[in-house]
Amino acid sequence: MKNRLFKQPLREDSLMLATERKDESLLTLTTSDFNGLFEGVSQAIRRTHSYYIDRQHNDGYWWYELESNVTMTSEYLMLLRFLGLNDAERERKMANHILKHQRSDGTWSIHYGGEGDLSTTIEAYFALKLAGLPASDERLLKSKAFILGKGGVEASRVFTKIFLALFGEFDWKAIPSIPPEINLLPHWFPINIYNLSSWARSTIVPLSVVLEIKPLGAIRESEGIDELYKDRSRRPPITAKRLPFLSWKRFFLVLDSVMKIMERFPLRPLRKRAMKYTERWILEHQEKTGDWGGIQPAMINSVLALAALGYGASSEPFRRGLEALERFTIETDDELLLQACISPVWDTALAALGLLYSGMDKDHPSLVEACQWLASKQIFEKGDWSVKRPDLPSGGWAFEFQNDWYPDVDDTAVVLMLLNRFEDKGLISRENKEKALQWVLGMQGKDGGWGAFDVDNNMRIFNQLPFGDLEAMIDPSSPDLTGRVLELVGQLGYGLSDDMVKRALAFLEKTQEQDGSWWSRWGVNYINGTWSVLMGLSSVGEDMRKPYIRKSIAWLKNMQHQDGGWGECCESYGDPALKWRGESTPSQTAWAILALIAAGEGSCDQVIRGINYLLMSQNADGTWNEEAFTGTGFPKYFMINYHNYRNCFPLMALGKFLSQLTSEGAVS
């Protein structure tokens, strides 16, 4: 696969500042141009409406692929082999999927167009060997050269080493410890599992069982990966020698050494109690549908923990866990892949909002059925979030079909934006709407912002833990989620005089970048964050003429590419200077258009050019193509291509623009 991300030149060098540009307005269009644009947008909307109507499930929801990288499928293959549940035909299909995404240099990346990633390549290599490819295969030889050139297995991330250790291909002693006794620490103690992010918590709690028991699966000698080590005879050290003497990472590494010494002592008075507590926690956190946390790492590690604890394939928790993983798969005649997560609630809410914003009648069966389905998914049980908010009533929505333990602010805000418009139809009761709103408001952090699944989950020192090499151990407030909540509450009548809004505005002003943009935790990246914030500020009635907002608008205009679209690469998370690079995409173009319309700039030349980009790039069936990843799992380390984004957001942008056309001039 070619690296196509960096075709665009730096916009700072090629474009004048937007504030120095003479913008054209809709008012300068001739009547024929105006009517032509109106008809073009209307036709595009009708095509996309037909697409969504045809693809709605019978129960009323939409559900699209959540594409990530091949580690998901590689680890699924490893899990089934470890459990002795491997099937030759399914392994063939998984191997086909993995090989399909191999780059020409033998590597695998974490997103489309990205560079080869060491740990992803190691996991894919090992999975392919388990599926029957010999080390002499030319494709694996290319992978081997890359892996050794990057430092070998020794240089891979912790979670890759854990999967290798399950098969004796890495030394358990060289993996950081997570003693199960940690799970007993009370929530008021600084170091406790509820100060970890929900995804880290639901992954690490079961992992503590695996690391304590250290189970071992058998493989054939030919399936091993000795050839990927720089020096297999030398155990990779966990050392703090090269770190500053006073640093949290050094402290945690020294603490890990102490814990490893303690593990060798026969007398550990709390071990038995901790193991029982952890086992009970895992069982209690399993959803009725068998899921844990709604994410692949939590699900796979929980199944591994149950297997290590002696649960057999016939036991109900074990069986339901495997069935839940199976529901995360997509299988064709030639391929089988495992998704990191599934997003039916998110997909349905965004698709329905797109249809509504683009003129579909509220009484249309597609919208009514979607809202009925979403209303049925509201969660009234308390989850992990209630540890820090024990008196807060529940009422949120989760991302997946079933995830009662982990509703999230983002889904709840977007679902409520939709269902609020249908209260008069009786599709959500005033009581349930109020419960949802109060839950969202109750999740505001002390800093004035909102995180996704927890509140005040911001102890950044946890990213320095030895097993925190993905820098995703916490769930702090972020500008994009804060903007989303402001967009919601503005629609519900809250404004600048409300204390909650004042605190949120202070958070957003504090987190604005020097160039006027905002960073985004959940979408790529500064375009996404700036869109979300501007939508929120406009919704609560902020004066969009203020200097800090004008600076944001100028930055957004200056980001536009010569083809009329907007695009930003995933690498901007590692290097903000790269926010200026990336191919134009339908979803990011739509975000920019929506932001400019919200900021009162919907008549500017940039918006018209952006709309033309969307019209020119639309397919005949009403869809758009988008290979680039514009969603974010863990910034820098785990990126997502939501296959619905390419269609729902352009539909929203076209709909908002069409509404503006109708209001700004007569259409003959």
NUDREN-242321 format. One line per 3 residues: number of its first residue (from 1); for each residue x, y, z of C-alpha. Coordinates in Angstrom, 3 decimals, decimal comma. Each point is the difference from the previous one (the first is absolute). Example, Ala and Ser with C-alpha at 12.3 -4.5 7.8 and 13.67 -1.06 7.14 Angstrom:
BEGIN
1> 12,300:-4,500:7,800 ~ 1,370:3,440:-0,660
END
This chain:
BEGIN
1> 0,000:0,000:0,000 ~ 1,404:3,369:-0,963 ~ 0,446:2,802:2,469
4> -2,371:2,612:-1,439 ~ -0,401:2,294:2,984 ~ 2,535:2,648:-0,747
7> -0,909:1,089:-3,501 ~ -1,361:3,348:1,176 ~ 2,582:2,765:0,483
10> 0,091:1,978:3,193 ~ -2,893:2,420:-0,200 ~ 1,989:2,691:1,811
13> 2,274:0,164:-3,031 ~ -2,613:-0,243:-2,733 ~ -2,987:1,971:1,242
16> -0,434:3,512:1,219 ~ -1,695:0,422:3,314 ~ -3,743:-0,326:-0,312
19> -0,447:3,374:1,620 ~ 1,926:1,558:-2,907 ~ -2,099:-1,759:-2,619
22> -2,974:1,662:-1,652 ~ -2,881:-2,433:0,651 ~ -2,819:-0,330:-2,438
25> -3,519:-0,252:1,383 ~ -3,145:-1,764:-1,005 ~ -1,307:3,466:-0,675
28> 2,391:0,310:-2,967 ~ -1,424:-3,059:-1,750 ~ -2,212:0,547:-3,030
31> -3,527:-1,361:0,112 ~ 0,915:-2,883:-2,323 ~ 3,097:-0,853:2,059
34> -2,051:0,178:3,177 ~ -2,712:-2,265:-1,372 ~ 2,573:-2,385:-1,439
37> 1,749:-0,309:3,329 ~ -3,320:-0,531:1,745 ~ -0,987:-2,765:-2,393
40> 3,430:-1,668:0,190 ~ -0,080:-0,128:3,780 ~ -3,619:-1,184:-0,007
43> 0,786:-2,853:-2,378 ~ 3,025:-1,046:2,060 ~ -2,133:-0,073:3,138
46> -2,700:-2,082:-1,679 ~ 2,583:-2,565:-1,085 ~ 1,390:-0,320:3,512
49> -3,488:-0,237:1,474 ~ -0,702:-2,957:-2,278 ~ 3,257:-1,629:1,043
52> -0,830:0,217:3,707 ~ -3,609:-1,104:-0,426 ~ 1,144:-3,096:-1,905
55> 2,579:-0,954:2,604 ~ -1,965:0,455:3,198 ~ -0,390:-3,198:2,016
58> -3,479:-1,310:0,673 ~ 0,229:0,980:3,678 ~ 0,641:3,611:-0,947
61> 3,755:0,336:0,494 ~ 2,973:0,547:-2,301 ~ 3,246:-1,823:0,604
64> 3,258:0,418:-1,922 ~ 3,481:-1,453:0,141 ~ 2,431:1,452:2,508
67> 3,338:-0,514:-1,733 ~ 3,249:0,129:1,965 ~ 3,106:-2,132:-0,583
70> 0,948:-3,655:-0,305 ~ 1,006:-0,452:3,650 ~ -3,693:-0,588:0,756
73> -0,201:-3,000:-2,321 ~ 3,522:-1,182:0,826 ~ -0,797:-0,115:3,710
76> -3,308:-1,757:-0,679 ~ 1,859:-2,698:-1,907 ~ 2,489:-0,276:2,878
79> -2,812:-0,231:2,554 ~ -1,773:-2,823:-1,817 ~ 3,279:-1,881:-0,418
82> 0,824:0,485:3,689 ~ -3,423:-1,364:0,988 ~ 0,311:-2,949:-2,357
85> -2,999:1,235:-1,997 ~ 1,808:0,704:-3,242 ~ -1,579:-0,972:-3,301
88> 2,108:-0,346:-3,151 ~ -2,546:1,659:-2,297 ~ -0,546:2,961:2,304
91> 3,755:0,380:0,452 ~ 0,361:0,067:-3,792 ~ -2,542:2,814:-0,218
94> 1,661:1,976:2,802 ~ 3,383:-0,443:-1,670 ~ -1,485:1,284:-3,267
97> -1,274:3,106:1,776 ~ 3,359:0,631:1,631 ~ 1,913:-0,475:-3,250
100> -2,417:2,268:-1,857 ~ 1,118:2,897:2,191 ~ 3,738:-0,670:-0,215
103> 1,966:2,888:-1,479 ~ 2,385:-0,528:-2,908 ~ 2,980:0,223:2,383
106> -1,310:-2,951:2,039 ~ -1,361:2,069:2,878 ~ -3,400:0,839:1,412
109> -1,093:3,474:1,069 ~ -2,557:1,168:2,539 ~ -1,960:2,008:-2,573
112> -0,373:0,392:-3,738 ~ 3,055:1,595:-1,561 ~ 2,001:-0,130:3,231
115> 3,541:-1,203:0,506 ~ 0,781:-3,544:1,072 ~ -0,593:-0,617:3,707
118> 2,344:-2,341:1,877 ~ -2,431:-1,632:2,433 ~ -2,780:-0,335:-2,563
121> 2,434:-1,656:-2,401 ~ 1,251:-2,422:2,677 ~ -3,524:-1,069:0,932
124> -1,000:-0,451:-3,654 ~ 3,169:-2,013:-0,661 ~ -0,625:-2,327:2,947
127> -3,679:-0,463:-0,894 ~ 0,943:-0,899:-3,572 ~ 2,492:-2,590:1,237
130> -2,685:-1,493:2,233 ~ -2,254:-0,115:-3,078 ~ 2,595:-2,043:-1,869
133> 2,290:2,402:-1,860 ~ 3,659:-1,081:0,192 ~ 2,771:2,370:1,033
136> 1,406:-0,381:-3,538 ~ -3,080:1,629:-1,542 ~ 1,147:3,103:-1,885
139> -2,657:2,151:1,675 ~ 1,208:-1,016:3,445 ~ 3,632:0,486:-0,947
142> -0,775:3,636:-0,798 ~ -1,748:0,352:3,354 ~ 2,925:-1,597:1,813
145> 2,485:2,463:-1,519 ~ -2,113:2,935:1,157 ~ -0,498:-1,414:3,508
148> 3,696:-0,646:0,554 ~ 0,841:3,408:-1,408 ~ -2,271:1,584:2,627
151> 1,524:-1,857:2,939 ~ -1,761:-3,356:-0,168 ~ -2,606:-1,411:2,361
154> 1,909:1,581:2,866 ~ -1,115:3,465:-1,168 ~ -3,717:-0,798:-0,318
157> -2,764:1,319:2,238 ~ -1,126:-1,745:3,185 ~ -3,246:-1,466:-1,305
160> 1,798:-1,619:-2,945 ~ 2,446:-1,604:2,434 ~ -2,886:-1,348:2,093
163> -1,537:-1,791:-2,985 ~ 3,386:-1,476:-0,855 ~ 0,524:-1,105:3,615
166> -3,252:-1,982:-0,146 ~ 1,784:-2,339:-2,400 ~ 3,432:0,029:1,626
169> 1,342:2,431:-2,602 ~ 0,842:2,668:2,563 ~ 1,152:-0,214:3,607
172> -2,760:0,811:2,507 ~ 2,681:1,392:2,324 ~ 0,745:2,745:-2,515
175> -3,610:1,246:0,054 ~ -1,106:2,622:2,551 ~ -1,956:-1,401:2,931
178> -3,620:0,737:0,841 ~ -0,541:-1,783:3,329 ~ -3,719:-0,682:0,570
181> 0,330:1,550:3,456 ~ -0,121:3,382:-1,762 ~ -3,656:-0,663:-0,791
184> -0,776:0,079:3,724 ~ 1,199:3,566:0,493 ~ -2,936:2,260:1,032
187> -1,229:2,638:-2,428 ~ 1,099:2,823:2,310 ~ 3,626:-1,183:-0,224
190> 1,952:1,870:-2,728 ~ 1,051:-3,204:-1,764 ~ -3,141:-2,034:-0,661
193> -1,719:-1,525:-3,002 ~ -2,666:2,725:-0,110 ~ 2,620:2,645:-0,656
196> 0,793:-1,868:-3,222 ~ -2,049:0,608:-3,130 ~ -2,908:-2,373:-0,536
199> 1,731:-1,725:-2,909 ~ 3,237:-0,422:1,969 ~ -1,906:-1,216:3,072
202> -2,066:-2,575:-1,868 ~ 3,177:-1,245:-1,687 ~ 2,444:0,018:2,902
205> -2,209:-1,551:2,691 ~ -0,306:-3,327:-1,872 ~ 3,582:0,344:-1,203
208> 1,155:-0,010:3,630 ~ -1,302:-3,576:0,251 ~ 1,819:-1,034:-3,169
211> 3,276:1,546:1,173 ~ -0,361:-1,638:3,410 ~ -0,667:-3,515:-1,319
214> 2,205:0,297:-3,095 ~ -1,747:-2,671:-2,089 ~ 1,819:-1,632:-2,878
217> -1,377:-1,263:-3,299 ~ 1,784:-2,573:-2,151 ~ 1,154:0,638:-3,549
220> 2,184:-1,918:-2,427 ~ 3,679:0,919:-0,173 ~ -0,446:1,202:-3,589
223> -2,596:2,529:1,177 ~ 2,373:1,781:2,368 ~ 1,596:3,362:-0,730
226> 3,578:-0,340:1,225 ~ 1,057:1,611:-3,267 ~ -1,578:3,307:1,029
229> 2,308:0,543:2,984 ~ 3,198:1,952:-0,107 ~ 1,261:-2,315:2,749
232> -2,464:-2,637:1,289 ~ 2,456:-1,233:2,623 ~ -0,106:3,335:1,838
235> -3,190:0,861:1,874 ~ -1,046:3,590:-0,807 ~ 0,449:2,023:3,189
238> -2,609:2,220:1,595 ~ 2,388:2,703:1,080 ~ -0,059:3,577:1,245
241> 3,696:0,640:-0,621 ~ -0,419:2,501:-2,831 ~ -2,861:1,920:1,570
244> 0,348:3,174:2,085 ~ 0,511:-0,793:3,669 ~ -3,122:1,962:0,956
247> -2,731:-1,159:-2,372 ~ -3,263:-1,868:0,379 ~ 1,022:-2,558:-2,633
250> 3,148:-0,823:1,969 ~ -2,038:-0,236:3,215 ~ -2,452:-2,450:-1,572
253> 2,780:-2,095:-1,489 ~ 1,710:-0,254:3,399 ~ -3,360:-0,888:1,529
256> -0,396:-2,717:-2,632 ~ 3,325:-1,498:1,074 ~ -1,211:-0,061:3,599
259> -3,263:-1,682:-1,035 ~ 1,906:-2,669:-1,917 ~ 1,978:-0,806:3,126
262> -3,220:-0,217:2,021 ~ -1,521:-2,379:-2,571 ~ 2,675:-2,548:0,887
265> -0,964:-0,045:3,674 ~ -2,235:-2,952:0,928 ~ -1,850:2,096:2,569
268> -2,238:2,618:-1,563 ~ -2,860:0,395:2,476 ~ -2,255:1,954:-2,376
271> 0,616:-2,020:-3,156 ~ -2,870:-2,481:0,415 ~ -2,437:2,741:0,935
274> 1,171:2,136:-2,922 ~ -0,400:-2,837:-2,473 ~ -3,533:-0,709:1,225
277> -0,902:3,691:-0,148 ~ 1,400:0,310:-3,516 ~ -1,832:-3,097:-1,193
280> -3,251:1,369:1,403 ~ 0,670:3,412:-1,608 ~ 0,488:-1,645:-3,386
283> -3,211:-2,022:0,305 ~ -2,030:2,975:1,224 ~ 1,249:2,205:-2,826
286> -0,989:-2,459:-2,695 ~ -3,033:1,269:-1,891 ~ -3,046:-2,182:-0,553
289> 1,157:-0,314:-3,589 ~ 3,414:-1,262:1,112 ~ 1,974:3,199:-0,708
292> 2,478:1,686:2,302 ~ 0,421:3,746:-0,432 ~ -1,155:-0,202:-3,605
295> 3,615:-0,132:-1,220 ~ 2,259:-2,742:-1,323 ~ 2,825:0,280:2,601
298> -2,355:-0,294:2,967 ~ -1,856:-2,895:-1,596 ~ 3,072:-1,999:-1,008
301> 1,751:0,546:3,334 ~ -3,125:-0,973:1,937 ~ -0,314:-3,241:-1,971
304> 3,703:-0,672:0,611 ~ -0,469:0,676:3,723 ~ -2,935:-2,401:0,228
307> 2,005:-2,657:-1,828 ~ 2,936:0,527:2,368 ~ -2,379:-0,337:2,963
310> -1,198:-3,364:-1,275 ~ -3,271:0,908:-1,692 ~ -0,629:-2,508:-2,757
313> -1,463:0,549:-3,444 ~ -3,370:-1,262:1,231 ~ -0,284:2,501:2,865
316> -2,548:2,746:-0,608 ~ 2,246:3,082:0,518 ~ 2,697:-1,489:-2,230
319> -2,452:-1,038:-2,701 ~ -1,798:3,351:-0,018 ~ 3,311:1,833:-0,179
322> 1,015:-1,901:-3,125 ~ -3,427:0,578:-1,534 ~ 0,352:3,726:0,640
325> 3,354:0,037:-1,777 ~ -1,554:-1,872:-2,888 ~ -2,569:2,773:-0,362
328> 2,879:2,439:-0,467 ~ 1,208:-1,896:-3,081 ~ -0,679:0,671:-3,664
331> 0,268:-3,089:-2,193 ~ -0,087:-0,425:-3,780 ~ 0,854:-2,926:-2,257
334> 3,704:0,858:0,177 ~ 0,562:2,159:3,072 ~ -0,779:0,148:3,699
337> 0,821:3,013:2,125 ~ -0,663:1,042:3,578 ~ -1,070:3,582:0,690
340> 1,389:1,853:3,004 ~ -3,499:1,135:0,901 ~ -3,444:0,338:-1,555
343> -1,900:3,268:-0,268 ~ -3,736:-0,452:-0,738 ~ -1,213:2,690:2,423
346> 2,534:2,514:-1,304 ~ -0,673:-0,897:-3,633 ~ -3,760:0,187:0,451
349> -0,021:3,354:1,774 ~ 2,344:1,605:-2,546 ~ -1,844:-1,436:-2,998
352> -3,366:1,130:1,363 ~ 1,313:3,502:0,754 ~ 1,380:0,190:-3,519
355> -3,380:-0,946:-1,447 ~ -1,792:2,470:2,267 ~ 2,407:2,879:-0,689
358> -0,316:-0,608:-3,738 ~ -3,746:0,371:-0,124 ~ -1,498:-3,429:0,631
361> -3,453:0,334:1,547 ~ -0,177:-0,820:3,710 ~ -2,836:-2,418:-0,716
364> 2,042:-2,021:-2,475 ~ 0,058:-3,669:1,098 ~ 3,805:-0,141:-0,140
367> 0,337:2,784:2,568 ~ -2,831:-1,245:2,205 ~ 1,371:-3,541:0,078
370> 3,533:1,221:0,675 ~ -1,177:2,130:2,920 ~ -2,087:-2,828:1,426
373> 2,994:-2,313:-0,110 ~ 2,290:2,585:1,601 ~ -2,513:0,753:2,747
376> -0,052:-3,717:0,850 ~ 3,776:0,050:0,528 ~ 0,053:2,582:2,800
379> 1,842:-1,323:3,061 ~ -1,561:0,309:3,434 ~ 2,515:-2,122:1,911
382> 3,015:1,429:1,789 ~ 3,415:-0,745:-1,424 ~ 3,613:0,635:0,961
385> -0,520:3,750:-0,379 ~ -2,148:-0,079:3,167 ~ 3,038:-0,711:2,181
388> 0,852:3,701:-0,258 ~ -3,599:1,153:-0,470 ~ -1,947:-2,276:2,401
391> -2,983:2,336:0,308 ~ -0,372:0,657:-3,733 ~ -2,976:-1,817:-1,584
394> 0,743:-1,987:-3,140 ~ -1,514:0,702:-3,400 ~ 2,690:-0,036:-2,675
397> 0,675:-1,956:-3,180 ~ 2,930:-2,204:-0,958 ~ 1,734:-0,488:-3,330
400> -0,930:-3,640:-0,553 ~ -3,102:-2,192:0,027 ~ 0,580:-0,788:3,687
403> 2,440:1,684:2,376 ~ -1,839:0,903:3,204 ~ 3,183:0,431:2,010
406> 1,448:2,657:-2,299 ~ -2,410:2,553:-1,473 ~ 1,855:2,974:-1,423
409> -0,512:3,730:-0,181 ~ 0,529:0,268:-3,760 ~ -2,646:-2,546:-0,986
412> -2,425:1,318:2,587 ~ 0,351:3,583:-1,231 ~ -0,507:-0,905:-3,654
415> -2,930:-2,359:0,685 ~ -1,634:2,653:2,162 ~ 0,448:2,638:-2,734
418> -2,056:-2,286:-2,213 ~ -2,636:-1,274:2,425 ~ -0,621:3,470:1,403
421> -1,506:0,894:-3,368 ~ -2,445:-2,883:0,307 ~ -1,325:0,575:3,504
424> -3,248:1,295:-1,488 ~ -0,344:-3,309:-1,848 ~ 0,179:-1,941:3,254
427> 3,175:-1,803:-1,052 ~ 1,721:0,976:3,248 ~ -1,733:1,038:3,193
430> 0,787:3,294:1,685 ~ 1,153:-1,995:3,035 ~ 2,491:-2,094:-1,962
433> 1,266:3,039:-1,871 ~ 0,580:1,759:3,314 ~ 1,854:-3,027:1,395
436> 2,312:-0,003:-3,001 ~ 0,636:3,721:0,241 ~ 0,705:-0,105:3,714
439> 2,406:-2,886:-0,500 ~ 1,957:1,988:-2,591 ~ 0,058:3,137:2,157
442> 1,058:-2,061:3,017 ~ 3,030:-1,294:-1,906 ~ 1,550:3,469:-0,348
445> 3,490:0,060:1,466 ~ 1,502:2,386:2,481 ~ 1,900:1,626:-2,874
448> -3,279:0,877:-1,748 ~ 0,413:-2,567:-2,769 ~ -1,322:-3,466:-0,713
451> 1,751:-3,324:-0,503 ~ -1,609:-3,005:-1,666 ~ -0,788:-2,662:2,607
454> 1,144:1,362:3,356 ~ 0,280:3,282:1,827 ~ 3,251:1,586:1,231
457> 1,920:-2,955:-1,414 ~ 3,111:2,066:-0,590 ~ 2,944:-1,332:2,054
460> 2,550:0,280:-2,800 ~ 2,654:-1,836:1,974 ~ -1,790:-3,244:-0,901
463> 1,201:0,398:-3,582 ~ 3,482:-0,533:1,445 ~ -0,843:-3,502:1,237
466> 2,177:-2,727:-1,591 ~ -3,042:-1,453:-1,792 ~ -1,250:3,453:-1,053
469> 2,026:0,206:-3,195 ~ -3,102:0,964:-2,005 ~ -0,375:3,139:2,174
472> -3,695:-0,790:0,434 ~ -0,344:-0,822:3,676 ~ -2,287:2,934:0,814
475> -3,140:1,693:-1,342 ~ 0,443:3,748:0,606 ~ -2,261:2,786:-1,197
478> 0,465:0,842:-3,661 ~ -1,030:2,971:-2,169 ~ -1,935:-2,127:-2,504
481> -2,253:-1,596:2,622 ~ -0,444:3,304:1,789 ~ -1,086:1,615:-3,258
484> -2,443:-2,853:-0,621 ~ -1,643:0,458:3,392 ~ -0,298:3,745:-0,564
487> -1,668:-0,680:-3,343 ~ -2,531:-2,189:1,826 ~ -0,739:2,296:2,926
490> -0,331:3,020:-2,276 ~ -2,760:-1,820:-1,867 ~ -1,684:-0,669:3,343
493> -0,079:3,645:1,017 ~ 3,234:0,476:1,975 ~ 2,037:3,098:-0,709
496> 2,871:2,238:1,004 ~ -1,526:0,907:3,354 ~ 0,029:-3,610:1,250
499> 2,884:-0,881:2,294 ~ 0,534:-3,343:-1,719 ~ 0,444:1,774:-3,339
502> 2,331:2,621:1,477 ~ 2,275:-2,721:1,381 ~ 0,007:-1,806:-3,341
505> 0,888:3,203:-1,875 ~ 2,901:0,600:2,373 ~ 1,243:-3,535:-0,705
508> -0,216:0,540:-3,754 ~ 1,812:3,334:0,103 ~ 2,716:-1,627:2,080
511> 0,437:-2,940:-2,401 ~ -0,009:1,984:-3,262 ~ 3,217:-0,342:-1,994
514> 2,131:2,991:-0,895 ~ -1,174:-0,068:-3,620 ~ -3,666:0,058:1,028
517> -0,794:-3,705:-0,422 ~ -1,049:-2,603:2,569 ~ 1,413:-3,500:0,457
520> -2,388:-2,951:-0,178 ~ 0,184:-3,185:2,063 ~ -2,444:-2,016:-2,125
523> 0,356:1,185:-3,603 ~ 2,858:1,001:-2,294 ~ 0,854:2,486:1,295
526> 0,181:3,775:0,163 ~ -2,676:0,265:-2,702 ~ -2,237:-2,252:2,073
529> 0,664:1,828:3,248 ~ -0,523:3,429:-1,544 ~ -3,252:-1,111:-1,625
532> -1,361:-1,392:3,250 ~ 0,945:3,080:2,016 ~ -1,411:2,509:-2,493
535> -3,256:-1,953:-0,180 ~ -0,220:0,117:3,785 ~ 0,875:3,662:0,342
538> -2,578:0,981:-2,595 ~ -2,655:-2,131:1,656 ~ 0,305:1,679:3,417
541> -0,058:3,470:-1,531 ~ 3,654:1,006:0,210 ~ 0,860:3,129:-1,987
544> 1,642:-1,493:-3,096 ~ 1,692:3,358:-0,677 ~ 2,314:-0,343:2,981
547> 3,708:0,008:-0,870 ~ 0,674:-3,549:1,210 ~ -2,786:-1,316:-2,227
550> 1,033:2,109:-2,996 ~ 3,478:-1,433:0,398 ~ -1,494:-3,486:-0,093
553> -2,023:0,803:-3,116 ~ 3,053:1,417:-1,776 ~ 1,979:-3,137:0,830
556> -2,769:-2,233:-1,338 ~ -0,285:1,936:-3,243 ~ 3,747:-0,117:-0,425
559> -0,082:-3,797:0,323 ~ -2,045:-0,393:-3,177 ~ 1,732:-1,835:-2,831
562> 0,139:1,097:-3,604 ~ -2,586:-2,630:-0,988 ~ -2,530:1,681:2,316
565> 0,129:-2,694:2,667 ~ 1,580:-0,279:3,406 ~ 2,223:-2,776:1,289
568> 2,381:-0,667:2,858 ~ 2,251:-3,003:0,546 ~ 0,073:-2,263:3,045
571> 3,640:0,914:0,545 ~ -1,058:3,418:1,280 ~ -0,484:-1,656:3,394
574> 3,718:-0,643:0,224 ~ 1,075:3,213:-1,695 ~ -2,503:2,902:0,011
577> 1,908:1,638:-2,847 ~ -1,449:-2,715:-2,239 ~ -3,542:1,260:0,552
580> 0,523:1,809:-3,301 ~ 0,492:-3,258:-1,901 ~ -2,347:-2,714:-1,181
583> -2,245:-0,771:-2,938 ~ -3,443:1,555:-0,143 ~ -2,668:-2,286:1,417
586> -3,816:0,216:-0,073 ~ -0,360:-0,211:3,781 ~ 2,613:2,632:0,852
589> -1,302:2,282:-2,750 ~ -3,480:-0,314:1,462 ~ 1,267:0,837:3,499
592> 1,651:3,165:-1,306 ~ -3,127:1,061:-1,903 ~ -2,237:-0,620:3,017
595> 2,374:1,981:2,207 ~ 0,071:2,976:-2,349 ~ -3,771:0,001:-0,368
598> -0,375:-0,090:3,799 ~ 2,422:2,917:0,258 ~ -2,094:2,124:-2,357
601> 2,342:-0,555:-2,944 ~ -2,315:-2,215:-2,025 ~ -0,004:2,406:-2,985
604> 3,768:0,223:-0,376 ~ 1,985:-1,203:-2,987 ~ 1,575:-2,813:2,021
607> -3,381:-1,542:0,812 ~ -1,182:0,191:-3,627 ~ 3,229:-1,652:-1,159
610> -0,394:-2,636:2,687 ~ -3,560:-0,741:-1,094 ~ 1,183:-0,328:-3,595
613> 2,668:-2,451:1,177 ~ -2,700:-2,144:1,625 ~ -2,227:0,182:-3,088
616> 2,835:-0,903:-2,363 ~ 1,238:-2,915:2,123 ~ -3,377:-1,616:0,702
619> -0,656:-3,402:-1,557 ~ -3,111:-0,749:-2,046 ~ -1,499:-2,016:2,884
622> 0,163:2,969:2,380 ~ 3,142:-1,078:1,851 ~ 3,549:1,327:0,189
625> 3,318:-1,844:-0,042 ~ 2,342:0,471:2,948 ~ 2,993:-2,233:0,618
628> 1,689:2,367:2,443 ~ -0,582:-0,567:3,715 ~ -1,746:2,993:1,573
631> -1,006:-1,587:3,320 ~ 2,188:-0,377:3,064 ~ 0,230:-2,780:2,551
634> 3,274:0,866:1,751 ~ 1,737:3,099:-1,415 ~ 3,225:-0,952:-1,794
637> -0,448:-3,739:0,615 ~ -3,457:-1,195:-1,056 ~ -1,953:1,579:-2,834
640> -3,458:-0,806:-1,380 ~ -1,786:0,201:-3,314 ~ -3,708:0,256:0,793
643> -1,612:-1,070:-3,261 ~ -3,051:2,123:0,771 ~ 1,932:3,260:0,361
646> 0,568:0,328:-3,748 ~ -3,761:0,239:-0,562 ~ -1,769:1,344:3,101
649> 2,111:3,135:0,433 ~ -0,088:1,100:-3,659 ~ -3,774:-0,488:0,146
652> -0,167:2,261:3,060 ~ 2,140:2,644:-1,693 ~ -2,041:-0,046:-3,201
655> -3,197:0,214:2,027 ~ 1,150:2,968:2,063 ~ 1,238:1,744:-3,129
658> -3,284:-0,638:-1,812 ~ -1,928:1,505:2,899 ~ 2,192:3,066:-0,281
661> -0,545:0,235:-3,753 ~ -3,735:-0,052:0,571 ~ 0,152:2,726:2,630
664> 2,424:2,316:-1,841 ~ -1,704:0,247:-3,359 ~ -3,014:-0,942:-2,042
667> 0,360:-3,139:-2,079 ~ -1,826:0,125:-3,308
END
